[in-house]
Amino acid sequence: MRQIGISDQTLFTSVAQGAGFRQKLEAARKLDHLGMTAVETPKLSQDEADMLLMRSLCGVVKRGTLACQTGLTEASVERTWEAIQGARHPRLIVAVPVSSVQIEYVCHMKPPKLLEAVGQLVVKAKSLCNDVEFSCEDMTRAEKDYAMAAVKAAVAAGADRITLCDSAGLSLPSEISALVKETREAVGADVILCVRCGNELGLAAACAVAALQAGADEIKTAFGDQDGLDAATVGGIIRARGADLQLESTLDITKVNRTGSELDTLLKAFRGKATPFDGHTFSDAGEMLLPAQADEEAAAKAVKALGYELNEDDMAHVQEALEREGKGRALNRAEMEAIILSSSQQVPPTYRLKSYLINSGNAITPTAHIALDKGGEILSGLCAGDGPIDAAFLAIEQIAGQHYELDDFQIASVTQNREAMGDALVRLRHGGKIYAGKGISTDIIGAAIRAYINALNKIAYEEKTV
């Protein structure tokens, strides 16, 4: 029988994110008692409540490993280590996305520069902690040679374990199996291989079994996560077919279902803020960075505080976006960063959004009227679609005079308040290449439209310069 590891990411789920301080501690305690190899947490924000929670978790997770993701700077590695160094078995996880679109919008680096950063971050983590993991985010959508180069750079820098992530959840079991075998051949037998399977196609469990059969040493699970591998499902597989698969783990499979029910009740029962620490832990939003009705000087200071060096044109675009989307209110770190990424460091715009009008409802066919400014000329498009966003995209294509294949479309809120900004990502495929665009707005349809125009401008710019 081969011993496998099962690392838990329940504290990553949206339900856990909204839970209180005490509820998270109790959830971690239950996961540790269940026999999870590791209890993982998201990266820390700048909020001191996160630091307090992590230090409290150090005393709760005793049997397994307490693992925490670092950020993408050496300072964040140091801060994370400061938070978990009191754990009985601490682990630092250097999580870096390797797909082209994630590199551009998450890391703000060029691919060659990111490879250097991977080595530097792992070296820094290894100098502090004996147990270092490199998590290769969105690996299944990355260029294979580049992803393998990142993995090799991490191993060369001292990473003890590598996690292969199917972040999109679109892989088939055979593809995951092949990826595990190829990675094993690349890194050797001494490195621990872990797999995190997404569940977009409902194949997370099948992919996990395929990965283990191909030689993976560990899998990542979570309770109550429909987008990933459910821990209760894994317990059922080990109970029913563990002997046939020649696999065993430290997981107490007799308690898996009961623990899942207890965690569901525990995390969902929390409503409101019971202590001054609740409601902020593991929040990427952070403190308010820009006060209400801030002037240009304050905006420039906020941009610099986030580590961005912008030229005059980019700063002017950021200021314009602040006036349009911020509407004079105070903005936190996440909102400020979303505005910077969507409005600065862009190609010269061929198309500018002048106006949009959307008609939609359950009794009418959705239509969109889009007006774009192209070199001082106002161009209009009017189209119907399957939904308001589809209609808007078709209207933009009508103006551009060309259809583009939509490779990917994502939209999410930047923060959780009622005035939350929508953060949209559009990837267009044209001429064998992918062009990514990002847009933000308090109106999610507006965010999607701006993201599409952003990607379209990159296509137009490249066609002009080629």
VMD Tcl script that draws the C-alpha trace (Angstrom):
set ca {
  {0.00 0.00 0.00}
  {1.26 3.46 -0.89}
  {0.75 6.31 1.59}
  {-0.67 9.46 -0.01}
  {-1.09 12.92 1.40}
  {-4.36 14.87 1.50}
  {-3.97 18.59 1.99}
  {-7.08 20.62 2.84}
  {-8.03 24.04 1.46}
  {-11.42 24.53 3.12}
  {-10.26 27.89 4.50}
  {-9.95 29.06 0.87}
  {-13.68 28.62 0.17}
  {-16.06 31.57 -0.03}
  {-18.09 30.22 2.91}
  {-14.99 30.11 5.12}
  {-13.93 33.57 3.96}
  {-17.14 34.99 5.40}
  {-16.86 33.10 8.69}
  {-15.69 34.58 11.97}
  {-12.40 34.34 13.84}
  {-13.50 31.62 16.24}
  {-15.25 29.65 13.50}
  {-12.07 29.49 11.43}
  {-10.05 28.28 14.39}
  {-12.62 25.57 15.14}
  {-12.72 24.55 11.47}
  {-8.93 24.17 11.41}
  {-9.04 22.11 14.60}
  {-11.60 19.72 13.11}
  {-9.59 19.35 9.90}
  {-6.42 18.61 11.86}
  {-8.19 15.99 14.00}
  {-9.58 14.39 10.84}
  {-6.04 13.51 9.80}
  {-5.42 15.96 6.97}
  {-1.77 16.04 5.98}
  {-1.88 19.83 5.93}
  {-4.33 22.63 6.65}
  {-3.78 25.44 4.16}
  {-4.67 29.11 4.35}
  {-4.74 31.85 1.70}
  {-2.05 34.52 1.70}
  {-2.18 37.15 4.40}
  {-3.51 40.63 3.75}
  {-1.98 43.68 5.42}
  {-4.69 43.47 8.08}
  {-3.26 42.71 11.54}
  {-6.27 40.47 12.15}
  {-4.81 38.02 9.63}
  {-1.56 37.92 11.57}
  {-3.44 37.28 14.79}
  {-5.48 34.50 13.21}
  {-2.39 32.78 11.79}
  {-0.62 32.90 15.13}
  {-3.70 31.41 16.75}
  {-3.81 28.65 14.13}
  {-0.24 27.74 15.08}
  {-1.57 26.48 18.40}
  {-4.56 24.69 16.84}
  {-2.98 22.68 14.01}
  {-0.78 20.18 15.84}
  {-0.93 16.84 14.04}
  {-0.55 18.05 10.47}
  {1.25 20.88 8.73}
  {0.07 24.48 8.83}
  {0.71 25.83 5.32}
  {0.25 29.42 4.20}
  {0.59 31.00 0.78}
  {3.06 33.82 0.44}
  {2.68 36.80 -1.84}
  {4.87 37.62 -4.84}
  {7.47 39.66 -2.97}
  {10.25 38.71 -0.59}
  {8.69 41.01 2.00}
  {5.47 38.98 1.86}
  {7.48 35.78 2.34}
  {9.05 37.26 5.46}
  {5.68 38.41 6.80}
  {4.12 35.00 6.19}
  {6.98 33.26 7.96}
  {6.64 35.66 10.89}
  {3.00 34.58 11.17}
  {3.47 30.78 11.03}
  {6.93 30.18 12.44}
  {5.36 29.19 15.77}
  {3.54 26.22 14.20}
  {4.65 22.70 15.06}
  {4.99 21.90 11.34}
  {5.06 25.13 9.26}
  {5.14 25.28 5.45}
  {5.52 28.22 3.09}
  {3.72 27.96 -0.25}
  {5.05 30.08 -3.08}
  {2.03 30.21 -5.43}
  {2.78 31.70 -8.85}
  {0.51 31.66 -11.93}
  {2.23 30.49 -15.12}
  {-0.42 30.97 -17.83}
  {0.07 34.00 -20.06}
  {-3.06 35.88 -19.02}
  {-2.42 35.32 -15.30}
  {1.21 36.39 -15.61}
  {0.11 39.68 -17.15}
  {-2.70 40.53 -14.76}
  {-1.63 38.92 -11.49}
  {2.15 39.17 -11.50}
  {2.57 42.31 -13.65}
  {5.76 40.78 -15.09}
  {7.07 39.50 -18.37}
  {7.51 35.69 -18.51}
  {11.36 35.71 -18.37}
  {11.28 38.05 -15.38}
  {8.78 35.81 -13.63}
  {11.11 32.81 -13.92}
  {13.76 34.82 -12.09}
  {11.23 35.80 -9.44}
  {10.22 32.16 -8.89}
  {13.80 31.25 -8.02}
  {14.26 34.29 -5.79}
  {11.03 33.71 -3.88}
  {11.74 30.02 -3.32}
  {15.30 30.75 -2.20}
  {13.97 33.33 0.27}
  {11.32 30.94 1.58}
  {13.85 28.12 1.93}
  {16.18 30.36 3.93}
  {13.41 30.76 6.50}
  {11.51 27.46 6.45}
  {12.62 23.87 5.88}
  {9.36 22.94 4.14}
  {8.72 24.95 0.95}
  {6.13 24.25 -1.72}
  {5.90 25.75 -5.19}
  {2.32 25.90 -6.46}
  {2.21 26.14 -10.26}
  {-1.10 27.99 -10.68}
  {-3.18 27.60 -13.85}
  {-0.58 25.16 -15.16}
  {-2.92 23.26 -17.48}
  {-3.58 26.41 -19.54}
  {0.05 27.51 -19.68}
  {2.61 26.92 -22.41}
  {4.02 23.52 -21.47}
  {7.69 24.41 -21.94}
  {7.32 27.57 -19.88}
  {5.44 25.82 -17.06}
  {8.11 23.12 -16.88}
  {10.82 25.79 -16.81}
  {9.08 27.38 -13.81}
  {8.86 24.02 -12.05}
  {12.55 23.31 -12.67}
  {13.51 26.79 -11.46}
  {11.59 26.21 -8.22}
  {13.20 22.80 -7.64}
  {16.66 24.18 -8.38}
  {16.01 26.93 -5.83}
  {15.15 24.37 -3.14}
  {11.41 23.64 -3.33}
  {10.60 20.36 -1.59}
  {7.24 19.85 -3.25}
  {5.52 20.94 -6.45}
  {1.76 21.40 -6.88}
  {0.31 21.10 -10.38}
  {-2.90 23.13 -10.60}
  {-5.79 22.65 -13.00}
  {-7.23 26.00 -11.95}
  {-9.77 26.12 -14.79}
  {-11.00 22.58 -14.12}
  {-11.09 21.74 -17.82}
  {-8.58 18.87 -17.94}
  {-9.38 15.23 -18.62}
  {-8.01 12.41 -16.43}
  {-5.67 11.27 -19.21}
  {-4.24 14.79 -19.52}
  {-3.61 15.07 -15.78}
  {-1.97 11.64 -15.80}
  {0.35 12.66 -18.63}
  {1.21 15.93 -16.85}
  {2.14 14.12 -13.64}
  {4.36 11.66 -15.49}
  {6.11 14.40 -17.45}
  {6.69 16.47 -14.32}
  {8.01 13.48 -12.41}
  {10.49 12.82 -15.18}
  {11.56 16.47 -15.11}
  {12.07 16.84 -11.33}
  {13.13 13.37 -10.25}
  {11.94 10.99 -7.56}
  {12.88 13.06 -4.49}
  {10.45 15.91 -5.07}
  {6.92 15.48 -3.70}
  {4.29 15.96 -6.40}
  {0.85 17.27 -5.48}
  {-2.16 17.89 -7.72}
  {-5.04 20.33 -7.32}
  {-7.95 19.46 -9.60}
  {-10.71 21.85 -10.64}
  {-14.25 20.60 -11.11}
  {-15.65 22.70 -13.97}
  {-16.36 19.50 -15.96}
  {-17.31 17.45 -12.91}
  {-14.12 15.37 -13.30}
  {-12.12 16.48 -10.26}
  {-12.36 13.10 -8.53}
  {-11.52 11.15 -11.70}
  {-8.56 13.44 -12.38}
  {-7.31 13.04 -8.81}
  {-7.42 9.23 -9.07}
  {-5.62 9.40 -12.43}
  {-2.94 11.64 -10.90}
  {-2.36 9.26 -8.00}
  {-2.17 6.28 -10.32}
  {0.38 8.18 -12.41}
  {2.59 8.69 -9.36}
  {1.40 11.86 -7.61}
  {2.13 11.83 -3.88}
  {-0.61 14.16 -2.68}
  {-3.93 15.74 -3.65}
  {-5.67 18.90 -2.44}
  {-9.27 18.88 -1.25}
  {-11.82 21.11 0.46}
  {-15.17 20.66 2.14}
  {-18.07 22.43 0.49}
  {-16.10 23.52 -2.59}
  {-18.09 22.84 -5.76}
  {-15.25 24.17 -7.92}
  {-12.66 21.76 -6.58}
  {-12.15 18.27 -5.19}
  {-14.56 17.53 -2.34}
  {-12.91 15.97 0.71}
  {-15.93 13.77 1.44}
  {-15.73 12.35 -2.09}
  {-12.07 11.49 -1.57}
  {-12.93 9.76 1.69}
  {-15.55 7.70 -0.13}
  {-13.08 6.68 -2.85}
  {-10.49 5.56 -0.31}
  {-13.11 3.66 1.66}
  {-14.54 1.87 -1.38}
  {-11.52 1.41 -3.63}
  {-8.43 2.22 -1.59}
  {-7.36 -1.41 -1.37}
  {-7.82 -1.95 -5.10}
  {-5.83 1.19 -5.88}
  {-3.18 0.24 -3.31}
  {-3.59 3.62 -1.64}
  {-3.96 4.64 2.00}
  {-3.81 7.90 3.93}
  {-3.88 9.34 7.44}
  {-7.45 10.55 6.81}
  {-9.99 9.12 9.26}
  {-12.50 8.01 6.62}
  {-15.06 7.01 9.28}
  {-15.41 10.68 10.30}
  {-15.24 12.39 6.90}
  {-18.97 12.79 6.26}
  {-19.72 13.83 9.82}
  {-16.90 16.38 9.81}
  {-18.17 17.76 6.51}
  {-21.62 18.30 7.99}
  {-20.16 19.90 11.13}
  {-18.04 22.28 9.07}
  {-20.99 23.24 6.89}
  {-23.05 24.08 9.97}
  {-20.17 25.82 11.72}
  {-19.10 28.08 8.85}
  {-22.55 28.95 7.53}
  {-24.00 29.64 10.96}
  {-21.83 32.71 11.47}
  {-23.64 35.93 10.67}
  {-22.44 39.42 11.55}
  {-19.25 40.35 13.39}
  {-18.93 38.84 16.83}
  {-15.50 40.33 17.60}
  {-13.41 43.26 16.34}
  {-11.32 40.73 14.38}
  {-14.16 39.06 12.46}
  {-14.99 39.97 8.89}
  {-11.45 41.00 7.92}
  {-9.32 37.87 8.15}
  {-7.92 36.59 4.88}
  {-9.27 39.65 3.07}
  {-7.42 40.79 -0.02}
  {-9.13 44.16 0.14}
  {-7.01 45.50 2.97}
  {-7.31 48.93 4.58}
  {-8.67 52.03 2.91}
  {-5.83 53.40 0.79}
  {-7.41 56.44 -0.83}
  {-9.67 58.74 1.20}
  {-12.96 60.09 -0.13}
  {-12.75 63.13 -2.44}
  {-8.99 62.66 -2.76}
  {-7.05 65.00 -5.05}
  {-4.48 64.07 -7.72}
  {-1.57 64.25 -5.29}
  {-3.24 61.79 -2.90}
  {-4.00 59.47 -5.82}
  {-0.36 59.55 -6.92}
  {0.77 58.68 -3.39}
  {-1.69 55.77 -3.26}
  {-0.39 54.43 -6.59}
  {3.19 54.66 -5.34}
  {2.25 52.94 -2.07}
  {1.13 49.94 -4.08}
  {4.54 49.75 -5.75}
  {3.64 51.07 -9.21}
  {5.80 53.55 -11.10}
  {3.58 55.19 -13.73}
  {4.43 57.76 -16.37}
  {2.33 60.91 -16.84}
  {0.03 59.36 -19.45}
  {-0.68 56.28 -17.37}
  {-1.27 58.40 -14.26}
  {-3.72 60.54 -16.23}
  {-5.62 57.39 -17.27}
  {-5.71 56.21 -13.66}
  {-7.00 59.60 -12.50}
  {-9.72 59.49 -15.15}
  {-10.75 56.01 -14.03}
  {-10.78 57.11 -10.38}
  {-13.16 59.93 -11.18}
  {-15.38 57.68 -13.29}
  {-15.48 54.55 -11.13}
  {-14.48 55.78 -7.67}
  {-17.14 58.51 -7.69}
  {-15.41 60.38 -4.89}
  {-15.68 57.62 -2.28}
  {-12.86 56.04 -0.28}
  {-11.14 53.10 -2.01}
  {-9.29 50.17 -0.50}
  {-6.15 48.45 -1.80}
  {-7.98 45.90 -3.97}
  {-10.12 48.56 -5.65}
  {-7.12 50.81 -6.26}
  {-5.11 47.99 -7.78}
  {-8.00 46.98 -10.04}
  {-8.24 50.55 -11.34}
  {-4.49 50.75 -11.95}
  {-4.35 47.44 -13.83}
  {-7.32 48.23 -16.03}
  {-6.36 51.78 -16.97}
  {-2.56 52.04 -17.02}
  {0.30 50.41 -18.94}
  {-1.94 49.88 -21.97}
  {-1.41 50.28 -25.70}
  {-2.52 53.54 -27.34}
  {-6.32 53.17 -27.69}
  {-7.74 52.86 -31.19}
  {-11.27 52.70 -29.76}
  {-12.60 54.62 -26.76}
  {-15.95 53.92 -25.14}
  {-18.29 56.85 -25.66}
  {-21.55 55.36 -24.36}
  {-23.55 52.18 -24.03}
  {-27.24 51.47 -23.64}
  {-28.47 48.01 -22.68}
  {-32.05 46.78 -22.80}
  {-32.67 43.46 -21.09}
  {-35.37 41.60 -19.23}
  {-37.24 38.32 -19.04}
  {-39.87 39.46 -21.53}
  {-37.67 41.02 -24.23}
  {-34.68 40.04 -26.35}
  {-31.55 41.69 -24.91}
  {-30.14 44.45 -27.12}
  {-27.09 46.69 -26.86}
  {-26.31 50.03 -28.46}
  {-22.60 50.84 -28.24}
  {-20.92 54.08 -29.34}
  {-17.12 54.13 -29.73}
  {-14.79 57.00 -30.55}
  {-12.24 56.08 -33.22}
  {-9.92 58.95 -33.99}
  {-12.61 61.54 -33.35}
  {-15.25 59.70 -35.36}
  {-18.20 58.28 -33.39}
  {-19.10 54.78 -34.56}
  {-22.25 53.00 -33.40}
  {-23.33 49.38 -33.24}
  {-26.74 47.95 -32.40}
  {-27.19 44.21 -31.88}
  {-29.38 41.66 -30.13}
  {-27.88 38.70 -28.30}
  {-28.50 35.77 -25.99}
  {-27.91 38.07 -23.04}
  {-26.91 41.69 -22.38}
  {-23.17 40.98 -22.43}
  {-23.42 38.85 -25.59}
  {-25.38 41.65 -27.27}
  {-22.77 44.21 -26.20}
  {-19.87 42.13 -27.56}
  {-21.70 41.64 -30.88}
  {-22.31 45.39 -31.14}
  {-18.60 46.07 -30.63}
  {-17.74 43.51 -33.32}
  {-20.22 45.21 -35.63}
  {-18.30 48.46 -35.18}
  {-14.91 46.77 -35.65}
  {-16.22 44.94 -38.72}
  {-14.80 41.60 -37.62}
  {-15.74 38.64 -35.43}
  {-13.28 37.52 -32.76}
  {-13.30 34.17 -31.00}
  {-13.98 34.62 -27.29}
  {-11.41 32.36 -25.63}
  {-12.29 33.22 -22.04}
  {-14.54 35.56 -20.09}
  {-14.48 36.03 -16.33}
  {-16.14 38.53 -14.05}
  {-16.00 38.94 -10.28}
  {-16.47 41.60 -7.63}
  {-13.34 43.29 -6.32}
  {-14.82 43.73 -2.83}
  {-17.91 42.66 -0.94}
  {-19.71 45.91 -0.22}
  {-22.85 47.15 -2.00}
  {-20.77 49.53 -4.12}
  {-18.36 46.77 -5.16}
  {-16.61 47.16 -8.49}
  {-16.99 44.48 -11.12}
  {-13.65 43.19 -12.40}
  {-13.91 41.64 -15.89}
  {-11.38 39.70 -17.94}
  {-11.81 39.02 -21.68}
  {-9.49 36.93 -23.81}
  {-9.88 37.14 -27.59}
  {-8.25 34.75 -30.03}
  {-7.11 36.32 -33.29}
  {-4.52 35.16 -35.79}
  {-3.46 32.28 -33.57}
  {-2.73 34.60 -30.62}
  {-4.52 35.43 -27.39}
  {-5.21 39.07 -26.51}
  {-6.33 39.75 -22.95}
  {-8.27 42.78 -21.80}
  {-9.31 43.92 -18.34}
  {-12.07 46.33 -17.30}
  {-13.64 47.55 -14.09}
  {-16.87 49.33 -13.29}
  {-19.51 49.38 -10.58}
  {-21.71 48.10 -13.44}
  {-20.68 44.54 -14.37}
  {-21.86 44.97 -17.96}
  {-19.79 48.14 -18.21}
  {-16.78 46.23 -16.84}
  {-17.24 43.53 -19.50}
  {-17.54 46.11 -22.28}
  {-14.38 47.92 -21.17}
  {-12.48 44.62 -20.97}
  {-13.53 43.68 -24.51}
  {-12.49 47.09 -25.86}
  {-9.17 46.79 -24.01}
  {-8.44 43.47 -25.77}
  {-9.67 44.86 -29.10}
  {-7.29 47.82 -28.81}
  {-4.36 45.41 -28.38}
  {-5.35 43.62 -31.58}
  {-5.71 46.91 -33.46}
  {-2.38 48.20 -32.13}
  {-0.49 45.08 -33.16}
  {-2.03 45.14 -36.62}
  {-0.87 48.74 -37.03}
  {2.68 48.01 -35.92}
  {3.23 44.77 -37.83}
}
mol new
graphics top color blue
foreach p $ca { graphics top sphere $p radius 0.5 }
foreach p [lrange $ca 0 end-1] q [lrange $ca 1 end] { graphics top cylinder $p $q radius 0.2 }
display resetview
